[in-house]
Amino acid sequence: MARVRQNRKRRSSRPTIRQSNKPKKLLNPLGNSIIAKNWNKNETMTQNYRRLGLVSRINKPTGGVEPSPRAANPRPAPDPLAIVNATSRNGRAAAAAAGGAPALQEVRVERDAEGRIVRVLRRDNPLNDPLNGLDSDDEENRDQGMEDDGQEWGGIDDDDDEEAGAGRGAKKARKGAKVVRQLEAEARRPVEKKVRHQSEREKEWLARLVERHGDDTAAMARDMKLNPMQQTEADIARRIKKWKESQKAQ
């Protein structure tokens, strides 16, 4: 036996409201091949356009703007009493993440005959002690420790700079700028001009106008039977000129 509510809904004259799935359909941009190739279906239209460096709406957005992940998770203030080993890779990354620049220090290096740095001489630090560089030992032990722990110089590590400063935002900006450059190059491409040819019906219509009114384009424009679409005098004159040129070419 059905419930009273179900019977009441069945007898009601109000139709059942069904939600349309049209707004939930994934947007597939087919207008431009460059935008379609770089489109992310997991993002909204505004997010895709912002990532590609484009503007989805020319007018000012109303109702607020979604917060960025960087604003939602602000970095904590750096602790002035924290001890960070600036000589290690993790220390440089931690110092950059804390908002401060890594500390500068003097090190001993070994150069070749041309003056280029071959390796950096460091002290032994197997426990990764951040206070290892502040020990005041005698000069002989320091020189001996540095010579034992000589490392080859491999140049500046670009990965550390990307991890500290650039991050994902810089990569997205570079990708967006690349898409914008491709769209600008496509917009600057010269478009081949297509010549419009008159159809046979248009030629017959112009021939009837010339047969009735001769060269009087003003009378052609006022003729309600032969000119039902109310073409202007200048437009009819241009069409007749083009029609006569095609007649001479034949």
TORKOL-4160 file (C-alpha; in steps of 0.2 Angstrom, whole numbers, padded with zeros to 4 digits, m for minus):
250
<pt num="1" X="0000" Y="0000" Z="0000"/>
<pt num="2" X="0007" Y="0017" Z="m0005"/>
<pt num="3" X="0010" Y="0031" Z="0007"/>
<pt num="4" X="m0002" Y="0045" Z="0009"/>
<pt num="5" X="0011" Y="0057" Z="0003"/>
<pt num="6" X="0014" Y="0047" Z="m0013"/>
<pt num="7" X="m0004" Y="0046" Z="m0017"/>
<pt num="8" X="m0006" Y="0065" Z="m0014"/>
<pt num="9" X="0009" Y="0068" Z="m0026"/>
<pt num="10" X="0001" Y="0057" Z="m0039"/>
<pt num="11" X="m0016" Y="0066" Z="m0039"/>
<pt num="12" X="m0008" Y="0083" Z="m0039"/>
<pt num="13" X="m0009" Y="0093" Z="m0055"/>
<pt num="14" X="0008" Y="0101" Z="m0053"/>
<pt num="15" X="0021" Y="0093" Z="m0064"/>
<pt num="16" X="0037" Y="0085" Z="m0058"/>
<pt num="17" X="0052" Y="0096" Z="m0058"/>
<pt num="18" X="0067" Y="0088" Z="m0066"/>
<pt num="19" X="0084" Y="0096" Z="m0066"/>
<pt num="20" X="0092" Y="0099" Z="m0082"/>
<pt num="21" X="0110" Y="0092" Z="m0085"/>
<pt num="22" X="0114" Y="0106" Z="m0098"/>
<pt num="23" X="0124" Y="0117" Z="m0086"/>
<pt num="24" X="0134" Y="0102" Z="m0081"/>
<pt num="25" X="0140" Y="0097" Z="m0098"/>
<pt num="26" X="0159" Y="0099" Z="m0100"/>
<pt num="27" X="0164" Y="0114" Z="m0111"/>
<pt num="28" X="0174" Y="0108" Z="m0126"/>
<pt num="29" X="0181" Y="0123" Z="m0136"/>
<pt num="30" X="0180" Y="0120" Z="m0154"/>
<pt num="31" X="0183" Y="0138" Z="m0161"/>
<pt num="32" X="0202" Y="0138" Z="m0160"/>
<pt num="33" X="0213" Y="0123" Z="m0161"/>
<pt num="34" X="0227" Y="0131" Z="m0150"/>
<pt num="35" X="0215" Y="0134" Z="m0136"/>
<pt num="36" X="0207" Y="0117" Z="m0138"/>
<pt num="37" X="0224" Y="0109" Z="m0137"/>
<pt num="38" X="0229" Y="0118" Z="m0121"/>
<pt num="39" X="0211" Y="0116" Z="m0113"/>
<pt num="40" X="0210" Y="0107" Z="m0096"/>
<pt num="41" X="0193" Y="0099" Z="m0094"/>
<pt num="42" X="0195" Y="0098" Z="m0075"/>
<pt num="43" X="0195" Y="0117" Z="m0073"/>
<pt num="44" X="0181" Y="0130" Z="m0076"/>
<pt num="45" X="0181" Y="0142" Z="m0091"/>
<pt num="46" X="0187" Y="0156" Z="m0080"/>
<pt num="47" X="0202" Y="0146" Z="m0073"/>
<pt num="48" X="0207" Y="0140" Z="m0091"/>
<pt num="49" X="0207" Y="0157" Z="m0098"/>
<pt num="50" X="0217" Y="0164" Z="m0083"/>
<pt num="51" X="0230" Y="0150" Z="m0085"/>
<pt num="52" X="0231" Y="0153" Z="m0104"/>
<pt num="53" X="0233" Y="0172" Z="m0101"/>
<pt num="54" X="0217" Y="0177" Z="m0109"/>
<pt num="55" X="0201" Y="0186" Z="m0103"/>
<pt num="56" X="0185" Y="0177" Z="m0102"/>
<pt num="57" X="0174" Y="0192" Z="m0098"/>
<pt num="58" X="0178" Y="0210" Z="m0103"/>
<pt num="59" X="0167" Y="0217" Z="m0090"/>
<pt num="60" X="0172" Y="0218" Z="m0071"/>
<pt num="61" X="0167" Y="0202" Z="m0062"/>
<pt num="62" X="0153" Y="0203" Z="m0050"/>
<pt num="63" X="0150" Y="0193" Z="m0034"/>
<pt num="64" X="0169" Y="0191" Z="m0030"/>
<pt num="65" X="0184" Y="0181" Z="m0036"/>
<pt num="66" X="0189" Y="0164" Z="m0030"/>
<pt num="67" X="0204" Y="0165" Z="m0018"/>
<pt num="68" X="0221" Y="0159" Z="m0025"/>
<pt num="69" X="0230" Y="0144" Z="m0016"/>
<pt num="70" X="0244" Y="0156" Z="m0011"/>
<pt num="71" X="0232" Y="0168" Z="m0002"/>
<pt num="72" X="0222" Y="0153" Z="0006"/>
<pt num="73" X="0238" Y="0146" Z="0013"/>
<pt num="74" X="0250" Y="0160" Z="0018"/>
<pt num="75" X="0268" Y="0157" Z="0023"/>
<pt num="76" X="0271" Y="0158" Z="0042"/>
<pt num="77" X="0282" Y="0172" Z="0048"/>
<pt num="78" X="0301" Y="0167" Z="0048"/>
<pt num="79" X="0308" Y="0164" Z="0066"/>
<pt num="80" X="0322" Y="0175" Z="0069"/>
<pt num="81" X="0329" Y="0163" Z="0082"/>
<pt num="82" X="0329" Y="0148" Z="0070"/>
<pt num="83" X="0345" Y="0140" Z="0066"/>
<pt num="84" X="0346" Y="0136" Z="0047"/>
<pt num="85" X="0361" Y="0127" Z="0039"/>
<pt num="86" X="0363" Y="0139" Z="0024"/>
<pt num="87" X="0377" Y="0128" Z="0017"/>
<pt num="88" X="0367" Y="0113" Z="0013"/>
<pt num="89" X="0353" Y="0111" Z="m0001"/>
<pt num="90" X="0339" Y="0108" Z="0012"/>
<pt num="91" X="0345" Y="0124" Z="0022"/>
<pt num="92" X="0344" Y="0135" Z="0006"/>
<pt num="93" X="0327" Y="0128" Z="0002"/>
<pt num="94" X="0321" Y="0131" Z="0020"/>
<pt num="95" X="0328" Y="0148" Z="0021"/>
<pt num="96" X="0320" Y="0153" Z="0004"/>
<pt num="97" X="0303" Y="0145" Z="0010"/>
<pt num="98" X="0304" Y="0155" Z="0026"/>
<pt num="99" X="0305" Y="0171" Z="0016"/>
<pt num="100" X="0323" Y="0176" Z="0019"/>
<pt num="101" X="0338" Y="0175" Z="0008"/>
<pt num="102" X="0351" Y="0162" Z="0012"/>
<pt num="103" X="0366" Y="0168" Z="0022"/>
<pt num="104" X="0382" Y="0171" Z="0013"/>
<pt num="105" X="0399" Y="0165" Z="0019"/>
<pt num="106" X="0416" Y="0163" Z="0014"/>
<pt num="107" X="0423" Y="0146" Z="0008"/>
<pt num="108" X="0439" Y="0140" Z="0001"/>
<pt num="109" X="0440" Y="0135" Z="m0018"/>
<pt num="110" X="0452" Y="0127" Z="m0029"/>
<pt num="111" X="0455" Y="0135" Z="m0046"/>
<pt num="112" X="0463" Y="0128" Z="m0062"/>
<pt num="113" X="0476" Y="0137" Z="m0072"/>
<pt num="114" X="0463" Y="0148" Z="m0081"/>
<pt num="115" X="0456" Y="0154" Z="m0064"/>
<pt num="116" X="0440" Y="0144" Z="m0065"/>
<pt num="117" X="0433" Y="0135" Z="m0050"/>
<pt num="118" X="0436" Y="0117" Z="m0050"/>
<pt num="119" X="0430" Y="0112" Z="m0033"/>
<pt num="120" X="0424" Y="0119" Z="m0016"/>
<pt num="121" X="0434" Y="0114" Z="0000"/>
<pt num="122" X="0422" Y="0111" Z="0014"/>
<pt num="123" X="0424" Y="0104" Z="0032"/>
<pt num="124" X="0418" Y="0086" Z="0037"/>
<pt num="125" X="0400" Y="0087" Z="0043"/>
<pt num="126" X="0393" Y="0069" Z="0043"/>
<pt num="127" X="0379" Y="0074" Z="0055"/>
<pt num="128" X="0374" Y="0089" Z="0045"/>
<pt num="129" X="0377" Y="0100" Z="0060"/>
<pt num="130" X="0371" Y="0118" Z="0057"/>
<pt num="131" X="0384" Y="0125" Z="0069"/>
<pt num="132" X="0398" Y="0115" Z="0061"/>
<pt num="133" X="0405" Y="0131" Z="0052"/>
<pt num="134" X="0405" Y="0141" Z="0068"/>
<pt num="135" X="0418" Y="0130" Z="0077"/>
<pt num="136" X="0434" Y="0139" Z="0081"/>
<pt num="137" X="0447" Y="0126" Z="0079"/>
<pt num="138" X="0465" Y="0129" Z="0074"/>
<pt num="139" X="0469" Y="0133" Z="0056"/>
<pt num="140" X="0478" Y="0117" Z="0053"/>
<pt num="141" X="0464" Y="0106" Z="0058"/>
<pt num="142" X="0452" Y="0117" Z="0047"/>
<pt num="143" X="0463" Y="0116" Z="0032"/>
<pt num="144" X="0465" Y="0097" Z="0034"/>
<pt num="145" X="0446" Y="0094" Z="0036"/>
<pt num="146" X="0443" Y="0105" Z="0021"/>
<pt num="147" X="0455" Y="0096" Z="0010"/>
<pt num="148" X="0448" Y="0079" Z="0014"/>
<pt num="149" X="0430" Y="0085" Z="0010"/>
<pt num="150" X="0434" Y="0093" Z="m0007"/>
<pt num="151" X="0420" Y="0093" Z="m0019"/>
<pt num="152" X="0419" Y="0096" Z="m0037"/>
<pt num="153" X="0411" Y="0112" Z="m0043"/>
<pt num="154" X="0396" Y="0109" Z="m0054"/>
<pt num="155" X="0391" Y="0127" Z="m0056"/>
<pt num="156" X="0375" Y="0135" Z="m0050"/>
<pt num="157" X="0360" Y="0123" Z="m0047"/>
<pt num="158" X="0345" Y="0131" Z="m0056"/>
<pt num="159" X="0334" Y="0118" Z="m0048"/>
<pt num="160" X="0336" Y="0126" Z="m0031"/>
<pt num="161" X="0331" Y="0143" Z="m0038"/>
<pt num="162" X="0315" Y="0136" Z="m0047"/>
<pt num="163" X="0310" Y="0128" Z="m0030"/>
<pt num="164" X="0313" Y="0143" Z="m0020"/>
<pt num="165" X="0306" Y="0157" Z="m0031"/>
<pt num="166" X="0298" Y="0151" Z="m0047"/>
<pt num="167" X="0287" Y="0137" Z="m0042"/>
<pt num="168" X="0271" Y="0132" Z="m0051"/>
<pt num="169" X="0265" Y="0150" Z="m0054"/>
<pt num="170" X="0280" Y="0154" Z="m0065"/>
<pt num="171" X="0278" Y="0138" Z="m0075"/>
<pt num="172" X="0260" Y="0142" Z="m0078"/>
<pt num="173" X="0264" Y="0160" Z="m0083"/>
<pt num="174" X="0277" Y="0154" Z="m0095"/>
<pt num="175" X="0264" Y="0142" Z="m0103"/>
<pt num="176" X="0251" Y="0155" Z="m0104"/>
<pt num="177" X="0263" Y="0167" Z="m0112"/>
<pt num="178" X="0268" Y="0154" Z="m0125"/>
<pt num="179" X="0249" Y="0151" Z="m0129"/>
<pt num="180" X="0247" Y="0170" Z="m0131"/>
<pt num="181" X="0262" Y="0171" Z="m0143"/>
<pt num="182" X="0254" Y="0157" Z="m0153"/>
<pt num="183" X="0237" Y="0166" Z="m0154"/>
<pt num="184" X="0246" Y="0183" Z="m0159"/>
<pt num="185" X="0255" Y="0174" Z="m0172"/>
<pt num="186" X="0239" Y="0166" Z="m0179"/>
<pt num="187" X="0231" Y="0183" Z="m0179"/>
<pt num="188" X="0245" Y="0192" Z="m0188"/>
<pt num="189" X="0244" Y="0179" Z="m0202"/>
<pt num="190" X="0237" Y="0187" Z="m0218"/>
<pt num="191" X="0220" Y="0181" Z="m0223"/>
<pt num="192" X="0217" Y="0177" Z="m0241"/>
<pt num="193" X="0204" Y="0189" Z="m0248"/>
<pt num="194" X="0190" Y="0179" Z="m0256"/>
<pt num="195" X="0182" Y="0187" Z="m0272"/>
<pt num="196" X="0163" Y="0186" Z="m0272"/>
<pt num="197" X="0155" Y="0180" Z="m0288"/>
<pt num="198" X="0137" Y="0185" Z="m0293"/>
<pt num="199" X="0125" Y="0171" Z="m0295"/>
<pt num="200" X="0114" Y="0167" Z="m0310"/>
<pt num="201" X="0098" Y="0174" Z="m0301"/>
<pt num="202" X="0107" Y="0190" Z="m0297"/>
<pt num="203" X="0113" Y="0192" Z="m0315"/>
<pt num="204" X="0095" Y="0189" Z="m0321"/>
<pt num="205" X="0088" Y="0202" Z="m0308"/>
<pt num="206" X="0101" Y="0215" Z="m0313"/>
<pt num="207" X="0097" Y="0212" Z="m0332"/>
<pt num="208" X="0078" Y="0215" Z="m0328"/>
<pt num="209" X="0082" Y="0231" Z="m0319"/>
<pt num="210" X="0093" Y="0238" Z="m0333"/>
<pt num="211" X="0080" Y="0233" Z="m0346"/>
<pt num="212" X="0066" Y="0243" Z="m0338"/>
<pt num="213" X="0076" Y="0258" Z="m0331"/>
<pt num="214" X="0092" Y="0259" Z="m0341"/>
<pt num="215" X="0105" Y="0268" Z="m0331"/>
<pt num="216" X="0093" Y="0277" Z="m0319"/>
<pt num="217" X="0098" Y="0269" Z="m0302"/>
<pt num="218" X="0087" Y="0280" Z="m0293"/>
<pt num="219" X="0072" Y="0273" Z="m0302"/>
<pt num="220" X="0078" Y="0256" Z="m0299"/>
<pt num="221" X="0079" Y="0259" Z="m0280"/>
<pt num="222" X="0061" Y="0265" Z="m0280"/>
<pt num="223" X="0054" Y="0251" Z="m0290"/>
<pt num="224" X="0044" Y="0240" Z="m0277"/>
<pt num="225" X="0041" Y="0226" Z="m0289"/>
<pt num="226" X="0059" Y="0223" Z="m0295"/>
<pt num="227" X="0067" Y="0229" Z="m0279"/>
<pt num="228" X="0057" Y="0221" Z="m0265"/>
<pt num="229" X="0072" Y="0220" Z="m0253"/>
<pt num="230" X="0074" Y="0239" Z="m0255"/>
<pt num="231" X="0092" Y="0239" Z="m0260"/>
<pt num="232" X="0099" Y="0256" Z="m0260"/>
<pt num="233" X="0104" Y="0266" Z="m0276"/>
<pt num="234" X="0123" Y="0265" Z="m0272"/>
<pt num="235" X="0122" Y="0246" Z="m0269"/>
<pt num="236" X="0112" Y="0243" Z="m0285"/>
<pt num="237" X="0125" Y="0254" Z="m0295"/>
<pt num="238" X="0140" Y="0243" Z="m0288"/>
<pt num="239" X="0131" Y="0227" Z="m0293"/>
<pt num="240" X="0127" Y="0234" Z="m0310"/>
<pt num="241" X="0145" Y="0239" Z="m0312"/>
<pt num="242" X="0152" Y="0222" Z="m0307"/>
<pt num="243" X="0139" Y="0214" Z="m0319"/>
<pt num="244" X="0144" Y="0224" Z="m0334"/>
<pt num="245" X="0162" Y="0220" Z="m0331"/>
<pt num="246" X="0158" Y="0201" Z="m0330"/>
<pt num="247" X="0148" Y="0203" Z="m0346"/>
<pt num="248" X="0163" Y="0211" Z="m0355"/>
<pt num="249" X="0175" Y="0197" Z="m0349"/>
<pt num="250" X="0164" Y="0184" Z="m0357"/>
